[in-house]
Amino acid sequence: MATETGLTDRTDEDRNVLERWSRLAILDSDRVYRGLFAVIVGFFLLIALFPFYWLLLLALTPERLFSDLGLVPIAFNVASFIEAFQVVPFHWYMLNSIVMALMTTVIVIVIGSVAGYVFGRLDFRGKTALLLAVLIISYFPPTAFLIPVFNLLTGNVEVLGISSPRLYNGPGAIVLPLSALVMPLAIYILATFFSQIPDGLEDASRIEGSTRLGALYRVIMPLAAPGVATIAILTFIITYNEFFFSFLMTNGEPENWSPIVWGITRYQGTRAIQYNLMAAASIVGVIPMALIVVLAQEKIVSGLTAGALKE
Amino acid sequence: MSLERTDRTGLQRPYGTAVDWLEDLSETQFAYLMLVPVFLLMGVMAFWPLVRTFEMSLFADAATAPAPIGEFVGLENYVDIVRGERTASLPRPFWDGDRPLASAIPVTFVFTAGVVVVETLLGLTMALVLNENFEGRRWLRMTLILPWAVPIVIQGMIFFLLFNNSVGIAGIWLSEIGVFTRNPLSTPENALLVVMVADVWKQTPFIALLVLAGLQSIDRDLYEVARVSGATRWERFKTVTFPLVLPTLLVAMLFRSIGAMKIYGTIVPIAGCNTVPSLSCVVVSTFNSRLYGTSTAVAVLMAVIIGSLMMFYIIPYARTDAGGV
């Protein structure tokens, strides 16, 4: 900026040809740059949004018009949003998904924030080893847990002659493994949050005669609330979006707590494949996530970033 | 802060005793006590299953017998799988030189390498765009994050609807110009490409967000110095932005590589595991046929491959920047 104002102080006659030419190029390159920038933004927006546009277009097109399908809408058939629920009880699948995501979130918050406090604020022997043991879990593929977890939750594992409870086809079969697998991320982020709270506050309340748990719940937890909210949102998104255990730990019946994974794939199994209903159900299934992104964008960004990078 | 409510007097008797007992514990004892719930949950749902998976991989399959697993065979499962002698019990071969993109190892590696490279390039560009100051930046970021938040099954369904041969506009168009076959989602090579495109669509924002955080932590003064010394935009990127954002970029690539090696859910609604047989697909289909020995051995091999991949990123990084880790 400094060089530019220096140049404009002089009149055109004072400059030689080279100077004038380079000044134009600089200004022009800025314009080129801005044009390029707009093109790239447009490209990203198109890529991000076109699939959603296609879903909406398909959902609004009745089956008999599929042969005329193009890039512009040719019909406005809102009825497929109702029919989708009649062909497959998608509302039950969604309710199952939402309830199980909430259950996972509660478990992760309650257990994870205690663990995050311990790893973030206490000094004890074996801390590093235990934290590493927790974190290493997130690197294993879900396939590495599958068969033992499946056998355990179908009641095929015996401990001291007592067989494990049959949780398969129930909420526990999805909520428990997912809670355990989200836990490393939750503990890592929460430990970071807890460790950033100044020691002085906790010390002061302890000197005032507060108990350990009193200090934790009255001083530390309120200060860590933003971190806990971040974890709650991330856990909800991860669980609602999960495929592997959601698919393999239930048999696909809505009354057996099958989540949207089964609801969506069931449209592919119906007698005549109804593409407009698949699209309508997909749109409905995305709505909770879209709402979360709109309402809690900052939390998602800070959570993902804190989970992957060291502060 | 109302500390007067928190003193120890005035508590009810049994609660008071428990509190006193807690107060008398050493910090280490207290820490371990507080960690009981998390290790109970993770012990049963994560640590034990890992150990048990490894143990089961050392036993033979027992598909017909009532017992879930056969006799102890040591490393035979692994040896057979790697040498291609288990192909009969796998839905698709582990490794097939004649038709590589219809076998598990090449499919998984091509998928991982392809999506990580494309997502890194696009993610870096997206982050640079989001790092500029302009009106509506918040809205742009929100829109670009949206694909990341789409459930995997719906992500798969979207790309099924875009690329199938009856209503999929993209698939039909690519067939007409001869890039894809008449039925792309049943052709392994085409279907793999569609799954990769679906993954790039969903995961690019993840890399972009991490890199954006890296970009925002760069000291603004460095740009001022570069500008004063006459560096062009490209030179500023090359000498300031890129070297400083590289560690973050590598971490993002590492996370995506690990995630890509696990690919399963996206494949099922788009093309099915028979057309695009990733390693996770092999584990699930052998599990469904109750071939527990083979299935767990492939799962352990996956873990080993992912572990080696991590080393590939971590070792050079630790060497160049030992202080930072």
Interface residues (C-beta under 8 A of the other chain):
Chain A: A2 S29 Y33 F37 I40 V41 F44 L45 I47 A48 L49 P51 F52 W54 L55 L58 F66 L69 G70 L71 I107 I111 G112 V114 A115 Y117 V118 L122 D123 F124 R125 K127 L130 A133 V134 I137 Y139 F140 P141 P142 T143 A144 F145 L146 I147 P148 V149 F150 N151 L152 N156 L176 P177 S179 A180 L181 M183 I187 L201 A204 S205 E208 G209 S210 T211 R212 L213 G214 A215 R218 V219 I237 Y240 N241 E242 F243 F244 F247 L248 I260 V261 I264 T265 Q268 I273 Y275 M278 A279 S282 G285 V286 M289 A290 I292 V293 V294 Q297 I300 V301 L304 T305 A308 L309
Chain B: M1 L3 R5 T6 D7 R8 V19 L22 E23 E27 T28 F30 A31 Y32 M34 L35 P37 V38 L41 M42 V44 M45 A46 F47 W48 P49 L50 R52 T53 M56 P68 T125 M126 V129 E132 R138 L140 R141 M142 T143 L144 I145 L146 P147 A149 V150 P151 I152 V153 I154 M157 I158 F159 F160 L161 L162 S166 V167 I169 W201 P205 F206 L209 L210 A213 G214 V228 R233 T248 V251 A252 F255 I258 M261 K262 Y264 G265 T266 V268 P269 L279 S280 V283 V284 F287 Y292 S295 T296 V298 A299 V300 M302 A303 I306 G307 M310
